[in-house]
Amino acid sequence: MEKHFTIAEAKSKLPAIIHGVEDGPSVTLTRHGKPVAVLLSIREYEQLAKNNTGFWSAFSKFRSILEKEDIKITDADFADLRDTSIGREREIYK
């Protein structure tokens, strides 16, 4: 279960909080009852950071999967995606 501390509490208990986070769940820091930051172990951080692929890498992987499955995407696949309800219709200026 994730623990919550106010920033004021965290200031006075920081060493103990860090020891707890090293082996346990992350800690949420709050200000005026609202979450503003998270303290987590380096192990959790590294796990999150290594899974962070950029857009281009993810897009390239997606395209590779489509090619392997022989799936073709054409303009017709996007034809009905635009919202053309009143006030949303695209005007073409001449």
Secondary structure, DSSP 8 states (H G I E B T S, - for coil): --EEEEHHHHHHHHHHHHHHHHHS--EEEEETTEEEEEE--HHHHHHHHHT---HHHHHHHHHHHHHHTT----GGGGTT-S--STTT------
